[in-house]
Amino acid sequence: MANPDQKTILLEQAYEELKAICVNFQDESGATDMEVKTLLRELARVYEKDINDG
């Protein structure tokens, strides 16, 4: 497992990558801010369910 500093760096990189994916998705699809937020909430629910099941 990554040490705390590595984990922070990886989280920051993941954040930037996810942000870029969302911006590209919005640009290419014409999705509204609300549609992007809804998509992210749905993805978060998947992980919430995994945590509760595991």
C-alpha positions as CSV (number, residue, x, y, z in Angstrom):
1,M,0.0,0.0,0.0
2,A,1.2,3.5,-0.7
3,N,2.6,5.6,2.1
4,P,0.5,8.7,3.1
5,D,2.5,11.1,0.9
6,Q,2.2,8.8,-2.1
7,K,-1.5,8.3,-1.4
8,T,-2.0,12.1,-1.3
9,I,-0.2,12.5,-4.6
10,L,-2.3,9.7,-6.2
11,L,-5.5,11.2,-4.9
12,E,-4.6,14.6,-6.4
13,Q,-3.7,12.9,-9.7
14,A,-7.0,11.0,-9.7
15,Y,-8.9,14.2,-9.0
16,E,-7.2,16.0,-11.9
17,E,-7.8,13.1,-14.2
18,L,-11.5,12.7,-13.3
19,K,-12.0,16.5,-13.6
20,A,-10.5,16.4,-17.1
21,I,-12.7,13.4,-18.0
22,C,-15.8,15.3,-16.9
23,V,-14.8,18.4,-18.8
24,N,-14.1,16.4,-22.0
25,F,-17.4,14.5,-21.5
26,Q,-19.3,17.7,-21.1
27,D,-17.6,19.3,-24.1
28,E,-18.2,16.3,-26.4
29,S,-21.7,15.4,-25.3
30,G,-23.1,18.8,-24.5
31,A,-24.1,17.6,-21.1
32,T,-25.2,20.2,-18.5
33,D,-23.4,20.7,-15.2
34,M,-26.4,19.0,-13.5
35,E,-26.0,16.0,-15.8
36,V,-22.3,15.7,-14.9
37,K,-23.1,16.0,-11.2
38,T,-25.8,13.3,-11.5
39,L,-23.3,11.0,-13.2
40,L,-20.8,11.5,-10.5
41,R,-23.4,10.9,-7.8
42,E,-24.4,7.7,-9.4
43,L,-20.8,6.6,-9.5
44,A,-20.4,7.5,-5.9
45,R,-23.4,5.4,-5.0
46,V,-21.8,2.3,-6.7
47,Y,-18.8,2.7,-4.3
48,E,-21.0,3.4,-1.3
49,K,-22.9,0.1,-2.1
50,D,-19.6,-1.8,-2.4
51,I,-18.4,-0.4,1.0
52,N,-21.7,-1.3,2.7
53,D,-21.6,-4.8,1.2
54,G,-18.0,-5.5,1.9
